[in-house]
Amino acid sequence: MSQSPQNPFAALMAQTQDMAKDWVKAMNPALAQFAPQDVTANWPTVPAEMMEAFMGKQFNPEGLDSKTRLLLTLQGLTIQGAIAEPQIRLTVRHALAAGATKQEIAETIAQAAMFGGVPAMNKAMELARETIDGTEE
């Protein structure tokens, strides 16, 4: 029996991840090799037409456009502590495709610092800069 880590939350997280791996392997062995990065590499953004249909004014002509919805999503992801790195990168790419400027993206993230804190803002800014510059890992 291996020694448990000092942090009980880390131990619980590790146990849950191991259980999830076993479950995925049992349900579909092909998914055992799945990596979320592969999806991002093969399909970096949803086509603009689909994005506007799902996030734009398709169902609510008087509602928010897709650019505004994506900037709001980016702010929410930043406020969460910028822990959702792939989602932030994807949202930045989609926001750019929907017509957002680099300045609008930066302002959206900066505004989130009031609610999520400066460390979250710094991490989201770093992720956005890497995404915009095309230097993602």
GIKA-V469538 format. One record per run of one state. SS is the DSSP state (H for helix, E for strand, C for the rest). FROM is the first residue (numbers start at 1). LEN is the number of residues. If there is no record, write none. Layout:
SS|FROM|LEN / SS|FROM|LEN
This chain:
C|1|7 / H|8|20 / C|28|1 / H|29|5 / C|34|2 / H|36|7 / C|43|5 / H|48|8 / C|56|10 / H|66|14 / C|80|5 / H|85|13 / C|98|4 / H|102|15 / C|117|1 / H|118|16 / C|134|4
